[in-house]
Amino acid sequence: MCRPNPSKSTGKTGVFVSTLTKQPTVRAELPDGTTVELRPIQPEDKDLMLEGFERLSPRGRFMRFMAPTSRLTPTQLKYFSELDFHDHVAWGVTSGADPVAVGRFVRYEHDETAADVAVAVVDDFQRRGIGKLMCQVLAASARARGIGLLHFDVLAENTAMLGLLESLGGVRVSGGEIVHLVLDVAKVGAPPIVEGDLLALLEEATQRAAGR
């Protein structure tokens, strides 16, 4: 999870910049009219990711990690936040001051045109359109990185996520306790960005990562 601090507009571009981190964000609108902000996750977001993790219920953590998970280790935090934005891309979503979701994909080593996906949404923002937003944002980012197929492993009991992915065109390729689905990014619509340039932020994150 990542949380921008109170932000200010940079003007006609509609890109917003955190007053403390100076990192730009974009804004999207959920079906209920709520506006949320998105930005690429950065190395300095480790504490905010821990805060977001604490907001997940035990069931939410189990749905994300498919195992009982009580904490994130330093190794996990490093992996989750120190990204290259070419093979490993992650976006954080916030509502006001609160971290509410994170979504990421990691390109497969054996197939450069496909990637594995993970999405986590805090409990009080589930069933409000965040999951769909994250899938749309990740699909747009994947297309920009030459990735055509996104792969999801979802617990069979997570019927809401399974229904969402199938509504977007996801195809089940295996079943059981864990269902594997493949989503063609060409079938996924554009995210409901109301202010800012999502792909411009992706490119800026890539350049920052290359300079580290």
C-alpha positions in Angstrom: 0.0 0.0 0.0 1.2 3.5 -0.4 -0.3 6.8 0.8 0.4 10.2 -0.7 0.3 13.1 1.7 -2.1 16.0 1.1 -1.6 16.9 -2.5 -1.7 19.8 -4.8 -2.4 20.1 -8.5 0.4 21.0 -10.8 -2.1 22.8 -13.1 -3.7 21.9 -16.5 -2.1 18.5 -16.6 -4.3 17.4 -13.7 -1.3 15.5 -12.2 -1.2 15.8 -8.4 2.0 16.0 -6.4 2.4 15.0 -2.8 3.5 18.0 -0.8 6.0 16.0 1.2 7.2 13.3 -1.1 6.9 15.4 -4.2 5.7 12.3 -6.0 3.0 12.7 -8.7 -0.3 10.9 -8.6 -3.3 10.4 -10.8 -7.0 10.4 -9.8 -9.6 7.9 -10.6 -13.3 7.7 -9.9 -15.1 4.6 -8.4 -18.7 3.7 -9.4 -20.0 5.3 -6.2 -18.4 8.6 -7.1 -15.5 8.2 -4.6 -12.2 9.7 -5.9 -9.0 7.8 -5.2 -5.4 8.5 -6.0 -2.9 6.2 -7.6 0.9 6.3 -7.9 3.7 3.8 -8.5 5.1 2.2 -5.3 8.5 3.5 -4.3 11.3 2.2 -2.0 10.3 4.8 0.7 6.8 3.3 0.9 7.8 0.4 3.1 6.2 1.9 6.3 3.1 2.8 4.4 2.9 -0.8 3.0 3.1 -2.1 6.5 0.2 0.2 7.5 -1.8 -1.1 4.6 -1.1 -4.6 5.6 -2.3 -4.0 9.1 -5.6 -2.8 7.7 -6.2 -6.2 6.0 -8.2 -8.6 8.1 -6.8 -12.1 8.7 -9.2 -13.3 5.9 -8.0 -10.6 3.6 -4.4 -11.5 4.2 -5.2 -15.2 3.6 -6.9 -14.3 0.3 -3.8 -12.3 -0.8 -1.1 -14.7 0.3 -3.1 -18.0 0.3 -1.6 -18.8 3.7 -1.9 -17.4 7.2 0.3 -14.3 7.3 0.7 -12.2 10.4 3.5 -9.9 9.2 5.6 -8.8 6.3 9.3 -9.6 6.6 12.1 -7.2 5.6 12.8 -9.4 2.6 9.2 -9.2 1.4 9.1 -5.4 1.9 12.2 -5.0 -0.2 10.8 -7.2 -2.9 7.4 -5.4 -2.8 8.8 -1.9 -2.9 12.1 -1.8 -4.8 10.9 -2.3 -8.4 12.2 -1.7 -11.9 8.8 -0.9 -13.5 9.7 -2.9 -16.5 9.4 -6.5 -15.3 7.9 -5.7 -11.9 5.3 -3.0 -11.7 3.1 -2.0 -8.7 0.6 0.7 -8.1 -0.7 1.9 -4.7 -4.2 3.4 -4.2 -5.3 5.7 -1.5 -8.5 7.4 -0.4 -7.8 10.7 1.4 -5.0 9.8 3.9 -5.7 6.0 3.9 -4.0 3.3 1.9 -6.7 1.1 0.4 -5.2 -1.2 -2.3 -2.1 -2.3 -4.1 -1.8 -4.2 -7.4 1.3 -5.6 -9.1 2.5 -7.8 -11.9 5.8 -9.6 -12.3 6.9 -10.7 -15.8 7.5 -14.4 -16.3 11.2 -15.3 -16.9 10.2 -18.0 -19.4 7.7 -15.9 -21.3 8.3 -12.2 -21.7 4.7 -11.6 -23.0 3.0 -12.9 -19.8 3.1 -11.9 -16.1 1.8 -13.0 -12.7 -0.6 -10.7 -10.9 -1.5 -10.0 -7.3 -4.1 -7.5 -6.0 -5.0 -6.7 -2.4 -7.8 -4.4 -1.2 -8.5 -3.5 2.4 -11.8 -4.9 3.7 -13.8 -1.7 3.9 -13.1 -0.9 0.2 -14.0 -4.3 -1.2 -17.0 -4.5 -3.6 -16.7 -0.8 -4.4 -14.8 -1.2 -7.8 -11.2 -1.0 -6.6 -10.5 -4.5 -7.8 -11.7 -3.7 -11.3 -9.8 -0.4 -11.2 -6.6 -2.3 -10.3 -7.1 -4.8 -13.1 -7.6 -2.0 -15.6 -4.5 -0.1 -14.4 -2.4 -3.2 -14.5 -3.6 -4.1 -17.9 -2.8 -0.7 -19.2 0.7 -0.9 -17.7 1.2 -4.4 -19.1 0.3 -3.3 -22.6 2.9 -0.5 -22.3 5.5 -3.1 -21.3 4.8 -5.5 -24.1 2.9 -8.0 -22.0 -0.3 -9.5 -23.5 -1.5 -12.0 -20.9 -2.0 -11.6 -17.1 -2.1 -14.7 -15.0 -4.1 -14.9 -11.7 -4.2 -17.5 -9.0 -7.3 -17.1 -7.0 -8.7 -19.2 -4.1 -11.9 -20.9 -5.2 -13.7 -19.4 -2.2 -13.0 -15.9 -3.5 -16.0 -15.9 -5.7 -16.1 -12.1 -6.0 -12.6 -11.9 -7.6 -13.3 -14.9 -9.8 -16.5 -13.2 -11.0 -14.7 -9.9 -11.6 -11.9 -11.5 -13.7 -14.4 -13.5 -15.8 -16.5 -10.3 -16.4 -13.3 -8.7 -17.8 -12.7 -11.7 -20.1 -10.6 -13.9 -17.9 -10.5 -17.6 -18.8 -10.2 -20.4 -16.2 -7.4 -22.8 -17.3 -7.3 -24.9 -14.1 -9.4 -25.4 -11.0 -9.4 -26.9 -7.6 -8.8 -25.0 -4.4 -6.8 -22.5 -6.3 -8.2 -21.4 -9.7 -5.8 -20.2 -12.4 -7.1 -17.6 -14.8 -5.6 -15.9 -17.8 -6.7 -12.4 -18.9 -6.0 -11.0 -22.3 -5.1 -7.3 -21.7 -6.4 -6.3 -25.1 -9.9 -7.2 -23.8 -9.7 -4.9 -20.7 -11.0 -1.4 -20.9 -9.2 1.8 -19.9 -9.2 2.7 -16.2 -11.5 5.6 -15.2 -8.7 8.1 -14.7 -10.3 11.6 -14.3 -7.1 13.6 -13.8 -3.5 12.8 -14.7 -1.5 10.6 -17.1 -1.1 7.0 -15.9 1.5 6.0 -18.4 3.5 9.1 -18.0 3.8 8.2 -14.3 4.8 4.7 -15.2 7.6 6.1 -17.4 8.8 8.5 -14.7 8.9 5.6 -12.2 10.9 3.5 -14.7 13.4 6.3 -15.1 13.7 6.8 -11.3 14.3 3.1 -10.8 17.0 3.1 -13.5 18.8 5.9 -11.7 18.9 4.2 -8.3 
